[in-house]
Amino acid sequence: MQGLMMDWPLTLPSLLEHAALYHPDQQVVARTVEGPIHRYGYAQALARVKRLANALITLGVKPGDRVATLAWSTHRHFELYFAATGIGAVLHTINPRLHPDQVAWVANHAGDRVLLFDATFGELVGEVAPQMRTVKTFVSLTDAAHVPPGVPGGTLVYEDLLAAAAPEFTWPELDEKTACGLCYTSGTTGNPKGVLYSHRSTVLHAMALGLPDAFNFGAADAIMPCAQMYHANAWGTPYAAPLVGAKLVLPGRALDGASVAELIEAEGVTFVLGVPTIWVGVAEHLEQAGKRLSTVKTIAIGGSAPTAALIERIETRLGGVVHQIWGMTETSPLGVVNRPLPRHAGEDPVVSAARKVKQGRGLWGVELRVVGEDGQVLARDGKSAGALQVKGPWVAKAYFKHDGSAAFTADGWFDTGDIATIDAEGYLRLTDRAKDVIKSGGEWISTLDLEDAVCSHPAVAMAAAIGMPHPKWDERPLLLVVLRPGQQADPEALKAHVAERVAKWWTPDEVRIVSELPLGPTGKVLKRELRDRLTTVTAEPAV
């Protein structure tokens, strides 16, 4: 027997329609590529989105077509989030930090039909356009006065398209399982792989973000995602904000510490999220200025694991509470959120700090398990480390065009490539990426624990531990360290600092101070590049 409830599809336009009806004047604020701050209410945003939907149809976009963007976090990108998906097309957000050859590769692999790009990417588009075999239409996301030079011939102007489009639009009825978004992984190993989201998965993900033990969003919040809109839907916040009627603040391309801090204060931002490197820059700016932010309540950090020292530093300057999260492009990206349980109230600060470096507890919608090398599910004891696997209604069940099928298990789980433990309270703790773990003498050494240990030193800004070939132990750890501005430290003293905090045989053979670490498109340290660079140098004969 089936229930007698209305069959109402979960589709993305309903989120913006809701916001426009019940929160019409709540603002979407964006720092534009052209420079000025743009602001409008949800009702005005919906009106422009409907014009854009008509404009895309006029350009020949049909259901299932891929509409690509090379764009920062702006109001125009926000409009595409709803207009392209609302007509049944698939919004393909291309990461502009990819190598130009990879930008062209993902556009061809996706079969993109239309490409809309910010003015800052005019030169890039002009370079890669001849390689984009399926793109028929190029649109510059600006007005006629700011179209950049060097764009492909026949490039259209976004604001002109909207001005010419009819204002009335009725959303087509879509199956909630219709594809709505396509985001490619950063491609640190091999070619990027496409993750194809559905309306249903994205709406459920947006609803989960607002839960009290997740991000706890409400209409009183001002949300500022410093995860760009080209990366995993800015972690879902452009959909979650209108769902709850929250103010949405989009930083554009300016993610330096001074620009981010200024926008947070000017707009009364209460919730920020992004990778650790963003908050390092903000903290450094505030330290130099002798300031502290006044409105931030929550700081969500993901992308890579922050150390305990970094968490304390960020909380001191930004003023909010850090909640670490873990997720991937394949998980939309919410996987777990580090929120304390009621019984943790009033606990010892040392115990609390140790728990905060864990990635977080599972939420409804994402199931977690850790599997050993023999394929058996390991105990939730906080000690048994193995391959982290996940499943759920907003977790990918396959990659676009079924690439990378080895990542999906026969019993329906996605193998994340992370090595992790889960404790008795359900807290997930990543110990490494499977490709980054150091295996010395047959035993695993956690690079994350080594990095956490050295980053607890006050002179250290960031660090990366990698395994180097060793004739006896197979691999031994090398720790590369970037110091904070104006600080000095002796490598041997840093090595001793680490030795006091980890197992004796984990102590790195060498600590090396470097000026910078290579960062990938999403702000993660490129450890494979480091290993390749250093092992190549090591293999060369001495001159």
C-alpha positions as CSV (number, residue, x, y, z in Angstrom):
1,M,0.0,0.0,0.0
2,Q,1.3,3.5,-0.9
3,G,0.8,6.6,1.0
4,L,-1.7,9.2,-0.1
5,M,0.7,12.2,-0.3
6,M,1.2,14.6,-3.1
7,D,3.9,13.7,-5.6
8,W,5.8,17.0,-5.7
9,P,9.2,16.8,-7.4
10,L,12.2,18.2,-5.6
11,T,13.6,20.7,-8.2
12,L,15.9,23.7,-7.9
13,P,13.6,26.5,-9.2
14,S,11.3,25.8,-6.2
15,L,14.1,27.1,-3.9
16,L,14.4,30.5,-5.5
17,E,10.6,30.7,-6.0
18,H,10.2,30.1,-2.2
19,A,12.8,32.8,-1.4
20,A,11.2,35.3,-3.7
21,L,7.8,34.8,-2.2
22,Y,8.7,34.7,1.5
23,H,12.0,36.6,1.6
24,P,11.6,39.0,-1.4
25,D,13.9,41.7,0.0
26,Q,16.6,39.4,1.5
27,Q,19.7,40.3,-0.3
28,V,22.1,38.5,-2.6
29,V,25.3,40.6,-2.5
30,A,28.2,40.1,-4.8
31,R,31.6,41.7,-5.5
32,T,31.5,42.0,-9.3
33,V,34.4,41.3,-11.6
34,E,34.1,44.8,-12.9
35,G,34.7,46.1,-9.3
36,P,31.5,47.5,-7.7
37,I,29.4,45.7,-5.2
38,H,26.1,44.5,-6.7
39,R,23.0,43.8,-4.5
40,Y,19.4,42.8,-5.1
41,G,16.6,40.9,-3.3
42,Y,15.5,37.4,-4.0
43,A,12.4,38.7,-5.9
44,Q,14.7,40.7,-8.2
45,A,17.0,37.8,-8.6
46,L,14.1,35.5,-9.7
47,A,12.9,38.1,-12.3
48,R,16.4,38.1,-13.9
49,V,16.6,34.3,-13.7
50,K,13.4,34.0,-15.7
51,R,14.7,36.3,-18.3
52,L,17.9,34.3,-18.5
53,A,15.9,31.1,-18.9
54,N,14.1,32.6,-21.9
55,A,17.5,33.8,-23.3
56,L,19.1,30.3,-23.0
57,I,16.1,28.7,-24.8
58,T,16.5,31.4,-27.5
59,L,20.1,30.4,-27.9
60,G,18.9,26.8,-28.7
61,V,19.6,25.2,-25.3
62,K,17.5,22.1,-24.9
63,P,16.9,19.7,-21.9
64,G,20.0,17.7,-21.3
65,D,22.4,20.2,-23.0
66,R,25.5,21.1,-21.0
67,V,25.8,24.8,-20.3
68,A,29.4,25.6,-19.2
69,T,30.7,28.4,-17.1
70,L,34.2,29.8,-16.4
71,A,33.2,32.2,-13.7
72,W,33.8,33.5,-10.2
73,S,31.3,33.7,-7.4
74,T,29.0,36.5,-8.6
75,H,25.3,37.3,-9.0
76,R,25.4,36.3,-12.7
77,H,26.8,32.9,-11.8
78,F,24.1,32.6,-9.2
79,E,21.5,33.3,-11.8
80,L,22.8,30.5,-14.0
81,Y,22.6,28.1,-11.1
82,F,18.8,28.4,-11.4
83,A,18.1,29.3,-15.0
84,A,20.2,26.6,-16.7
85,T,19.1,23.9,-14.4
86,G,15.5,25.1,-14.3
87,I,15.0,24.5,-18.1
88,G,16.3,21.0,-17.8
89,A,19.9,21.7,-19.0
90,V,23.0,20.7,-17.0
91,L,25.2,23.5,-15.6
92,H,28.8,22.5,-16.0
93,T,31.0,24.7,-13.7
94,I,34.5,24.5,-15.1
95,N,37.4,25.2,-12.7
96,P,39.4,28.0,-14.3
97,R,42.5,27.1,-12.3
98,L,42.9,23.9,-14.3
99,H,45.6,23.9,-17.0
100,P,44.2,25.3,-20.3
101,D,44.5,21.9,-21.9
102,Q,42.4,20.4,-19.1
103,V,39.8,23.2,-19.5
104,A,39.4,22.2,-23.1
105,W,39.5,18.5,-22.3
106,V,36.6,18.7,-19.7
107,A,34.5,20.9,-22.1
108,N,34.9,18.3,-24.9
109,H,34.3,15.4,-22.5
110,A,31.2,17.0,-21.2
111,G,30.0,17.9,-24.7
112,D,29.3,21.5,-23.7
113,R,27.1,23.5,-26.1
114,V,27.3,27.0,-24.6
115,L,30.1,28.6,-22.6
116,L,29.5,31.7,-20.4
117,F,32.7,33.3,-19.0
118,D,33.7,36.2,-16.8
119,A,35.7,39.0,-18.3
120,T,38.9,37.9,-16.5
121,F,38.9,34.7,-18.5
122,G,38.6,36.4,-21.9
123,E,42.2,35.6,-22.8
124,L,41.9,32.0,-21.6
125,V,38.7,31.5,-23.6
126,G,40.3,33.0,-26.7
127,E,43.2,30.5,-26.3
128,V,41.1,27.3,-25.7
129,A,38.1,28.1,-27.9
130,P,39.6,26.4,-31.0
131,Q,40.0,23.2,-29.0
132,M,36.4,23.2,-27.8
133,R,34.8,21.0,-30.4
134,T,31.2,21.1,-29.2
135,V,30.8,24.7,-27.9
136,K,28.7,26.6,-30.5
137,T,28.0,29.8,-28.5
138,F,30.2,32.0,-26.3
139,V,28.7,34.6,-23.9
140,S,30.7,37.2,-21.9
141,L,29.3,37.5,-18.4
142,T,29.3,41.3,-18.4
143,D,27.8,44.3,-20.1
144,A,28.8,45.7,-23.5
145,A,31.2,48.2,-21.9
146,H,33.3,45.5,-20.3
147,V,33.7,42.8,-22.9
148,P,37.4,41.8,-22.8
149,P,39.6,41.8,-25.8
150,G,40.7,38.6,-27.5
151,V,37.4,36.7,-27.1
152,P,36.1,34.4,-29.9
153,G,34.4,36.1,-32.8
154,G,30.6,36.3,-32.4
155,T,30.8,36.3,-28.6
156,L,27.5,37.5,-27.1
157,V,27.0,39.9,-24.2
158,Y,25.1,38.6,-21.1
159,E,23.4,41.8,-20.1
160,D,22.2,42.4,-23.7
161,L,20.7,38.9,-23.8
162,L,18.8,39.5,-20.6
163,A,17.5,42.9,-21.8
164,A,16.2,41.4,-25.0
165,A,14.5,38.4,-23.3
166,A,10.9,38.2,-22.3
167,P,10.2,38.6,-18.5
168,E,7.4,35.9,-18.3
169,F,8.5,32.3,-17.8
170,T,6.8,29.1,-16.6
171,W,9.1,26.4,-15.3
172,P,8.8,23.1,-17.2
173,E,7.8,20.1,-15.2
174,L,11.0,18.1,-14.6
175,D,11.5,14.7,-13.1
176,E,13.4,15.3,-9.9
177,K,16.1,12.8,-11.0
178,T,16.9,14.9,-14.0
179,A,20.6,15.9,-14.1
180,C,21.2,19.5,-13.1
181,G,24.9,20.0,-12.5
182,L,28.2,18.6,-13.7
183,C,31.4,19.2,-11.7
184,Y,34.7,17.6,-12.5
185,T,37.2,16.5,-9.9
186,S,40.5,18.4,-9.9
187,G,42.3,15.6,-11.7
188,T,45.4,15.2,-9.5
189,T,45.8,11.7,-10.9
190,G,44.9,11.2,-14.6
191,N,42.1,13.1,-16.3
192,P,39.4,14.8,-14.2
193,K,36.2,12.8,-13.7
194,G,32.7,14.2,-14.0
195,V,30.2,14.1,-11.1
196,L,26.6,14.5,-12.4
197,Y,24.2,15.8,-9.8
198,S,20.4,15.6,-10.0
199,H,17.7,18.0,-8.8
200,R,16.7,15.6,-6.1
201,S,20.2,15.0,-4.8
202,T,21.0,18.8,-4.8
203,V,17.7,19.8,-3.0
204,L,18.2,17.1,-0.3
205,H,21.8,18.2,0.1
206,A,20.6,21.9,0.5
207,M,18.1,20.8,3.1
208,A,20.7,18.8,5.0
209,L,23.1,21.8,5.1
210,G,20.5,23.8,7.2
211,L,20.1,21.1,9.9
212,P,21.1,22.2,13.4
213,D,23.9,19.6,13.6
214,A,25.1,20.6,10.2
215,F,25.4,24.3,9.3
216,N,22.3,25.4,11.2
217,F,21.3,28.0,8.7
218,G,18.3,30.4,9.1
219,A,16.9,33.6,7.8
220,A,18.9,35.6,10.3
221,D,22.2,34.4,8.8
222,A,24.4,36.1,6.3
223,I,26.3,33.3,4.5
224,M,29.6,33.9,2.6
225,P,31.0,30.9,0.8
226,C,34.7,31.4,0.0
227,A,34.6,28.1,-1.8
228,Q,34.1,29.3,-5.3
229,M,31.0,28.5,-7.3
230,Y,33.0,26.5,-9.8
231,H,33.9,24.0,-7.1
232,A,31.2,21.6,-5.9
233,N,28.4,24.2,-6.1
234,A,30.2,26.4,-3.6
235,W,29.6,23.6,-1.2
236,G,25.8,23.8,-1.8
237,T,25.3,27.2,-0.1
238,P,23.9,29.1,-3.2
239,Y,21.0,26.6,-3.0
240,A,20.8,26.4,0.9
241,A,20.6,30.2,1.4
242,P,17.4,30.8,-0.6
243,L,15.9,27.6,0.9
244,V,16.0,29.2,4.4
245,G,15.8,32.8,3.3
246,A,19.4,33.7,4.4
247,K,21.4,36.6,3.0
248,L,24.0,35.4,0.5
249,V,27.3,37.2,0.1
250,L,29.5,36.2,-2.9
251,P,33.1,37.4,-2.8
252,G,33.8,37.4,-6.6
253,R,37.4,36.8,-7.4
254,A,38.9,38.6,-4.4
255,L,39.9,36.0,-1.9
256,D,42.9,37.8,-0.4
257,G,42.8,38.3,3.4
258,A,42.1,42.0,3.2
259,S,39.2,41.8,0.7
260,V,37.5,38.9,2.5
261,A,37.8,40.6,5.9
262,E,36.4,43.8,4.5
263,L,33.4,42.2,2.9
264,I,32.6,40.1,6.0
265,E,32.5,43.3,8.2
266,A,30.7,45.4,5.7
267,E,27.9,42.9,5.2
268,G,27.6,41.5,8.7
269,V,28.5,38.0,7.7
270,T,27.7,35.4,10.3
271,F,28.7,32.2,8.5
272,V,31.9,31.7,6.4
273,L,33.2,28.6,4.8
274,G,36.3,27.7,2.7
275,V,39.6,25.9,2.6
276,P,42.3,26.6,5.3
277,T,44.5,28.7,3.0
278,I,41.7,31.3,2.8
279,W,41.5,31.7,6.6
280,V,45.3,31.7,7.0
281,G,45.3,34.8,4.7
282,V,42.5,36.5,6.6
283,A,44.1,35.7,10.0
284,E,47.4,37.2,8.8
285,H,45.8,40.3,7.6
286,L,43.9,40.8,10.8
287,E,47.0,40.1,12.9
288,Q,49.0,42.7,11.0
289,A,46.1,45.2,11.3
290,G,45.6,44.4,15.0
291,K,41.9,43.7,14.4
292,R,39.3,41.0,15.1
293,L,36.1,40.4,13.2
294,S,32.9,41.2,15.0
295,T,30.0,39.4,13.3
296,V,31.2,35.9,12.5
297,K,29.6,33.1,14.5
298,T,30.6,30.0,12.5
299,I,33.6,29.1,10.4
300,A,33.3,25.9,8.4
301,I,36.7,24.6,7.1
302,G,37.1,21.8,4.6
303,G,39.2,20.8,1.6
304,S,42.2,19.8,3.8
305,A,42.5,19.2,7.5
306,P,43.4,22.2,9.7
307,T,45.7,21.7,12.6
308,A,44.8,22.4,16.2
309,A,47.1,25.5,16.1
310,L,45.5,26.8,13.0
311,I,42.0,26.3,14.4
312,E,42.9,28.3,17.5
313,R,44.5,31.1,15.4
314,I,41.5,31.4,13.2
315,E,39.0,31.5,16.1
316,T,41.1,34.2,17.8
317,R,41.0,36.5,14.9
318,L,37.7,35.8,13.1
319,G,35.8,35.5,16.3
320,G,33.6,32.5,15.4
321,V,33.8,28.8,16.2
322,V,35.5,26.6,13.8
323,H,33.6,23.5,12.7
324,Q,35.6,21.2,10.5
325,I,33.8,19.4,7.7
326,W,34.7,16.6,5.3
327,G,33.3,16.0,1.9
328,M,34.2,15.6,-1.8
329,T,32.9,16.6,-5.2
330,E,31.4,13.1,-5.3
331,T,29.4,13.8,-2.1
332,S,27.9,17.1,-3.3
333,P,30.1,17.8,-1.1
334,L,28.7,17.4,2.5
335,G,29.9,14.3,4.2
336,V,30.4,15.0,7.9
337,V,30.4,18.1,10.2
338,N,32.3,18.4,13.4
339,R,29.7,19.4,16.0
340,P,29.9,18.6,19.7
341,L,27.4,16.3,21.4
342,P,25.5,17.6,24.4
343,R,27.6,15.5,26.8
344,H,30.7,17.5,25.6
345,A,29.5,20.7,27.2
346,G,32.0,21.9,29.8
347,E,34.6,19.3,29.0
348,D,38.4,19.9,29.4
349,P,39.7,22.3,26.7
350,V,42.5,19.9,25.8
351,V,40.0,17.2,25.1
352,S,37.8,19.6,23.1
353,A,40.7,20.7,21.0
354,A,41.6,17.1,20.2
355,R,38.1,16.4,19.0
356,K,37.9,19.5,16.9
357,V,40.8,18.2,14.6
358,K,38.6,15.3,13.7
359,Q,36.6,15.8,10.5
360,G,33.2,15.3,12.1
361,R,30.2,13.0,12.8
362,G,28.0,11.4,10.2
363,L,24.7,13.0,9.3
364,W,21.6,11.4,8.0
365,G,22.1,11.1,4.2
366,V,25.7,9.9,4.3
367,E,26.6,6.4,5.5
368,L,30.2,5.7,6.4
369,R,32.3,2.6,6.8
370,V,36.1,1.9,7.1
371,V,37.3,-1.2,5.3
372,G,40.6,-3.1,5.9
373,E,42.9,-4.5,3.2
374,D,41.0,-7.8,3.5
375,G,37.7,-6.1,2.6
376,Q,36.3,-6.5,6.1
377,V,34.5,-3.6,7.8
378,L,36.7,-2.4,10.7
379,A,35.6,-1.6,14.2
380,R,34.5,1.9,15.2
381,D,37.1,2.2,17.9
382,G,39.0,5.3,16.7
383,K,42.1,3.2,16.1
384,S,41.4,0.8,13.3
385,A,42.4,2.6,10.1
386,G,41.3,1.6,6.6
387,A,39.7,2.7,3.4
388,L,36.9,5.2,3.9
389,Q,33.7,4.3,1.9
390,V,30.4,6.2,1.7
391,K,27.0,6.0,0.2
392,G,23.8,8.1,0.3
393,P,21.2,10.0,-1.7
394,W,23.6,12.8,-2.6
395,V,26.7,10.6,-3.2
396,A,27.7,9.7,-6.8
397,K,26.9,6.1,-7.9
398,A,29.1,6.5,-11.0
399,Y,31.2,9.0,-12.8
400,F,29.9,10.8,-16.0
401,K,30.3,8.4,-19.0
402,H,31.2,5.7,-16.4
403,D,34.9,6.7,-16.1
404,G,36.8,5.5,-13.0
405,S,34.4,2.6,-12.3
406,A,37.0,1.0,-9.9
407,A,36.0,3.7,-7.3
408,F,32.6,2.1,-6.9
409,T,32.2,-1.2,-5.0
410,A,30.1,-4.1,-6.1
411,D,27.8,-3.6,-3.0
412,G,27.1,0.0,-3.8
413,W,29.6,2.1,-1.9
414,F,32.0,4.9,-3.2
415,D,35.6,4.4,-2.2
416,T,36.8,7.8,-1.3
417,G,40.6,7.2,-1.5
418,D,40.9,8.4,2.0
419,I,42.4,6.4,4.9
420,A,40.4,7.0,8.1
421,T,39.2,5.8,11.5
422,I,35.7,6.2,13.1
423,D,35.4,6.3,16.8
424,A,32.7,5.0,19.1
425,E,30.9,8.4,19.1
426,G,30.8,8.3,15.3
427,Y,33.6,10.9,14.7
428,L,35.5,10.5,11.5
429,R,39.2,11.1,11.6
430,L,41.2,11.1,8.3
431,T,44.7,9.8,8.7
432,D,45.8,10.2,5.0
433,R,44.9,10.0,1.4
434,A,45.6,6.4,0.2
435,K,48.0,7.8,-2.3
436,D,49.8,10.0,0.3
437,V,50.2,7.6,3.2
438,I,53.8,6.8,4.2
439,K,54.5,3.1,4.6
440,S,57.7,2.6,6.6
441,G,58.9,-0.9,7.5
442,G,55.5,-2.2,6.7
443,E,53.7,0.2,9.0
444,W,51.6,3.3,8.2
445,I,52.7,6.8,9.2
446,S,50.0,9.5,9.1
447,T,51.1,12.5,7.2
448,L,48.3,14.5,8.7
449,D,49.5,13.8,12.2
450,L,53.0,14.9,11.3
451,E,51.7,18.1,9.8
452,D,49.5,18.8,12.8
453,A,52.5,18.3,15.1
454,V,54.8,20.7,13.4
455,C,52.1,23.3,12.8
456,S,51.6,23.5,16.6
457,H,54.9,25.4,16.6
458,P,54.2,29.2,16.7
459,A,56.6,29.9,13.8
460,V,55.0,27.5,11.3
461,A,52.3,28.6,8.8
462,M,51.7,25.3,6.9
463,A,53.5,22.1,6.2
464,A,53.4,19.0,4.0
465,A,54.8,15.5,4.9
466,I,55.7,13.2,2.1
467,G,57.3,9.7,1.9
468,M,60.8,9.5,0.4
469,P,62.4,6.3,-0.8
470,H,64.6,4.5,1.7
471,P,66.9,1.5,1.1
472,K,65.9,-0.2,4.4
473,W,62.5,1.0,5.4
474,D,61.0,1.5,1.9
475,E,59.9,5.0,2.8
476,R,60.7,7.6,5.5
477,P,59.0,10.9,6.1
478,L,60.3,14.3,4.9
479,L,58.5,17.3,6.4
480,L,58.4,20.5,4.3
481,V,57.6,23.6,6.3
482,V,56.5,27.2,5.4
483,L,57.1,29.7,8.1
484,R,54.8,32.5,9.1
485,P,55.9,36.0,7.9
486,G,58.7,37.4,9.9
487,Q,59.4,34.2,11.8
488,Q,62.5,32.1,11.9
489,A,63.1,28.5,13.1
490,D,65.9,25.9,13.1
491,P,65.0,22.7,11.2
492,E,66.5,20.5,13.9
493,A,64.4,22.4,16.5
494,L,61.3,21.8,14.5
495,K,62.2,18.1,14.2
496,A,62.6,17.9,18.0
497,H,59.2,19.7,18.4
498,V,57.6,17.0,16.3
499,A,59.4,14.2,18.1
500,E,57.8,15.2,21.4
501,R,54.3,14.8,19.8
502,V,54.4,11.6,17.7
503,A,55.6,8.0,18.0
504,K,59.4,7.9,18.0
505,W,59.7,6.0,14.8
506,W,57.3,8.5,13.1
507,T,59.8,11.3,13.6
508,P,60.8,12.6,10.1
509,D,64.3,12.0,9.0
510,E,64.5,15.6,7.8
511,V,62.6,18.9,8.3
512,R,63.2,21.3,5.4
513,I,62.1,24.9,5.4
514,V,60.7,26.1,2.0
515,S,59.3,29.4,0.8
516,E,56.0,27.9,-0.5
517,L,54.2,24.7,-1.3
518,P,52.5,23.9,-4.6
519,L,48.7,24.2,-4.3
520,G,46.1,22.7,-6.6
521,P,42.9,24.2,-8.0
522,T,41.0,23.8,-4.8
523,G,43.8,24.9,-2.4
524,K,45.1,21.5,-1.5
525,V,48.9,20.9,-1.4
526,L,50.0,18.9,-4.4
527,K,51.9,16.2,-2.7
528,R,52.3,14.1,-5.8
529,E,54.0,17.1,-7.5
530,L,56.3,17.4,-4.4
531,R,57.2,13.8,-4.5
532,D,57.9,13.8,-8.2
533,R,60.0,16.9,-7.9
534,L,62.0,15.8,-4.9
535,T,62.6,12.2,-6.0
536,T,63.7,13.3,-9.4
537,V,66.2,15.7,-7.8
538,T,67.4,13.0,-5.5
539,A,67.9,10.5,-8.3
540,E,70.2,12.9,-10.2
541,P,73.9,12.3,-9.7
542,A,75.8,14.9,-7.7
543,V,77.6,17.5,-9.7
